[in-house]
Amino acid sequence: MESTQPTWKLRKLFFFFILQACISFTIFTMSSKTKYLASPLEAVTTSASSKPDLIILLWNFRHPFPVNKCPKHFDISGCFYTADRELYPSANAVVMRHRDVCSSRKQLPQGRRPSKQYWIWFNRESPSHSPNLSFMDNLINLTMSYRADSDIFSPYGQLEEQNGTVNFTIPKKTKLAAWAISNWNPYSKRVQYYEQLKKYLKVDIYGKKNLQLPRDSHLQTISTYKFYFAFENSIHEDYITEKLWSNALYAGSVPVVLGPPRSNYERFIPRDAFIHVDDFTSPRELASYLLKLDKDEEKYKQYFNWRSMFQVSKMEISWMDNYCKICKALKEAPSYRTIPSIKAWFK
């Protein structure tokens, strides 16, 4: 017994120090989190006069920008954005990105829902890549997506009118056609179209297992091509992504598009700003047309005439821009209503 007592005491002392370390770490972590969240919240809750008209809870917020620092033109006066879920009972609106809550109903808010609280459904994926839409039945009050008929329209890009004083210079072209693709599905329409097209036209392919496209120079690289293939991964109304806006138009290449019908594109960009695969009876006919344009400099330049009237607003509309729209949308929201089925609309 005497020989084991020192060992027992050492073990007891060891476990005591471990317990103290765990408690200290927990207290430090909680205080840090409280400090991070409380500093802006105190300004909202400690003074009745400063209490906002609308509290907007971003349910799955993890983007690296300050939530209450919107550009002035958004005018978020009277609104307070937060990612603190403890404010759920007092939030006027909860914004949920479908991708973050679609795998399980348990990812949706589970507490008692306050009366007239707006649930805003945010989605930038197409219906083909938006599983479990039925989770949202009879829960959503406002929609926020790339669809033009959303309550909060959040496109991947847009044009701005300009007064003609901005002269656009076509980037120097040294190559013919490029396509950047990350998800190579051999059964998809876009890959099957390319497999036929490549028989008649040389296209440089960037992405996994193909040519490398460095992030810091991808626009410069694409700008050296006369044509860029903006082929969408699925075809749905208004689903026109950064493939058109950033990779083609902003870079200064003529987009060759595969997606919704030409008439859908023309709702957002001039008809002479792009080439649609549907304009041709076959990939071979498209290839022949592009090769002719390659040899006819004047006709090729006509695809840039629209730039005397419009300009691409920016490379890509940011997450901040999308979230900052919510304040105005809530102030102008119609009478409170619940959407029976997101799935029936979003198709």
N, C-alpha and C positions, 0 to 999 in steps of 0.2 A: 504493500500500500504506500509506503513512504517513497518508493522509487517512482511511482506513477503520478504522485500529487503535483510535482513541478510541471510535468507535461500537461496535465489537465488545466492548471492555472494559465500556462502559456497559450493553450488553445482558447480558453475563455477570453483572455486578453486580446488575442488575434481577432476573434469574432466580434468583439466589442468595437475595435477600431474599424473593421469592415462595415459594421452597422452605422457607425458615426459618419463614415465617408459617404455611404449611400444616402443618408438623410441630408447631409450637407449638399450633395450634388442635386438632389431633388428640389431642395429649397432654392438653390441657385438658379436651376433651370426654370422653375415656376416664376421666380422674381424677374428673370430676364424676359420671359414671355409676357408677363404682366406689364413690364416696362415698355416692351415693343408695342403692345396693343393699347395700353392705357393712355399713353401720352396724347394721341389724338382723341381718344374717347373722352378723356376728362374734360376737354374743351367743349364737348357736346353735352355731357350729362351733368356737369357741376353748376351750370347756369341755365336757368329756364329761358332767359332772354336769348341765349345762343343756341338753343336746341333747334336742330334742323327740321324743316317741314317733312322731309323724306329721308329715311334711312334705307340704304340699298346694300343688301348683304350679298357678297360674291361668294357663293357656296364652295366653289372649288378653285379659289384664286391662288395661283402660284406663278405669276408672271412678274418679272423684275422691273416694275415701275411703280411709283407712288400712286396709290389709289385716289388721292384727293388733289392731284396736281394736273388737272386737265388743261389743255390749251384754252386761252380766254374765249375763243370763238364758240366754244361749247356752252359756256355760261351754266355752270353747275351750282349757282347760288341757290341756297335752300336745300341742297342735297348733301348727304354725307355717305361716302362709300366706306365699307368695312369688310374685312374678312373674318371678323371675330364672331364665331357661331353663337357665343353667349348672348349676342344681341338679337338672336332669332325671334324671341317673343315680341320685340318692339320694332322689328324691321317692317317697312312698308312694302318692300319687294325683295325677293330672293332670286338671284340669277344662277341658273344651273346649266353648265355646258353638257350637252348630251353624252359626249364621249366619256365624261367623268362619272356619270351616274347610270349608264345604261346596262352595266353588267349585273346589277342587283338592285331590287327595290330598297334594300337597306341603305343604299348610298344616297337616297333621297332624304330630306328632312323627316325625322321620325317623331318629333315633338308635336304637341297640339298646335294646329295651325291657327294663327290669329284671324279673326274675321276680316274679310276684304284685303287680305295680304296678297299681293301680286306675285305669282310665280312666273318667271320669265325663262323660256326655253331658248337656249343659245346653241346653234349648231352651224358649223362650216363644212361638214362632210355631206356627201350626196346621200340620197336614200339608200343606194346600194351598199353604203358603208356606215349605215346608222341602224344597228340592231335594236330590237326590243322597243320599238316606238310605242307599242301599246302600254308600256309602263306609264306613259304620260296621259292616258285617257282620263278626262274629267279632272285634271289637275292644273293645267296650264292656262294662264290668263293672257299672256302676250308672247308672241313669237319674235325671234331675232335670228335672222339667217341671211344667206346670199339671195334668197328669193325676193324679187321686187315687191311682192304682195305681203311680205312680212310686216308685222307691226313696227319693227325696228329693222330697217334695211341695212345689211352689213355686207356689201359686196367686197370682192377681192381687190378691186381697183375701180377707177373712174377717170373720166376726162373732165377737164375744165376748159371753159371757153376762154380764149385770149383774143386781144384786140389786133393781132397781126404784127405787133412790134417785136415779138420773139421769133427770131429766125432759127429754124431747125436745120442743122447740118447733118446730112446723112453720113454715118460713120463709114470709114474706108472699108470696102468689102474685098476680101481676098479669098473667100471660100464660098461654097454654094449653099449647102443645107445642113442643119444640125437638129438633133433631138436629144433632150436630157430626160431620162426615165429611171425611176428608182424601183418601181414595182413591175417587173417583167412577167406578165401573165400571158403565156402563149395562146390561151383561149380567148383573150379579150379582143374586142373589135379593133382596137388601135394597133395591137401587135400583129394581128392577122392582116390588117391593111398594109402595114409596113412590110411584111414578108412578101407581098405582091409588088409593092412599090420599089423595093430595093433591086428588083430585076432590071429596072429601067433607069434608076437614079441613084447616085452615090450619096448617102447620108451619113454624116459623122454622128455616132451614137455615144452619148455621155451617160455615166452612171455606174452602177454596180457591174463589175466584170467587163466594163467597157472603158472608154477614155475618161480620164479624171477631169473633173470640173471644180477647181479650187474655189471655195466660197469667196475669198477676197478678190477674185478676178473673174468670176463667172459671167458678169455682165459685159466686161471687156471682151471676153472670149466669144460670147454669143454675138456681139455687135459686129464682128468681122465676117459673119455669115449673111448672105442675101436673104435667106429664108430660115425660119425656125418653125418646127412642127409642134404646135400647141395642141396636142392630142389629150383629151380628158380621159380619166380612168373609167368613167361611166357617163351615160347620156341622160340628162334630166333638165327640166326647165330652169333657165337662169344659171345653171351650174357652169360658170365660166371663171376659171381660177387664175392663180398667179402665172400659170403656164402662158396665158395670153398677156396679162397685164405687165408682169415683171420681166419674164424671160424673153418676150418678143417685143412688145410695144416700148417699154421703158428702155430696153437695150438698143432699140433702133433697127430691129430686123422685121421683115414682113412676115406676119404670122400665117401659117397654113393650119387651119383649124379642123378638128374633128370633135364634134360635141353636139349640142342641140342644133336645130335648123338655123339656116342663115338669118331668117327673120328674127330669131331670138337674139343673135349677136347684134343685129342692126338696131335693137332697142338701146344699146349701150355704146356702140362705136359706128363710125361712118361705114358705108358699104364698100368704099374703095380703100379701106384700111387693112383688109385681110383677104385671104383666099380660102374658100371653103371646099372641102373634099367633095361635098354634095354637088358642086357645080360641074363635076366631071363624071362621065359614065363609068370610068374605071381608073385604077391607080396608074395604068399606063398612059391614059390621056392626061392626067394631072402631071406626070413626069415630063411628058412632051411639052406641056405649057410652061412649066418652070424652066426647062432648058431653053425655050424660045425667049423667055424674059431675061435669062442670063445673058443672052446675046443682044438684047434690045435695051440699051441703057435708058433711053427716053421713056419707053413704056414702063420699065421697072420703076423709074422715079415717080410715076404717077401715083404709086401706092403711098407716097409721102405728101401728096398735095393737101390732105386734110389737116396737116400739122400747122398750116398757116392760120387755122381757126380754132384748133384745140391742142391741148397738151396733156400728157399723162400727169395726174396730180402728184403722184409720188411713186416710188418703186413698189411699195405694198402698203395697204391700209393696215395700221398696227392694231394690236390688242387694245392699246390705250384708246385709240379712236373709237373702237367698237363699244367699249365700256362707257366712255364719256357720253355717248348718245343717249344712254338710258335715262338720265335725269330729265332731259327735255321730253322724252317719250312718255314718262310717267306723268309729268305736269299736263300733257296734252292727251292723255289716254282717254278713250271713250268710256262709256258706262261700264262698270265692272261686269265682266262676263267670263265664263269658263268654256274652253274649247273641248268639245266632246271627244274628238279624235285627231291627234297630230298626224297619225299615219294616213288617214283619209285625205288630208290636205297635202302633206309632204310626200309627193311621189313623182 
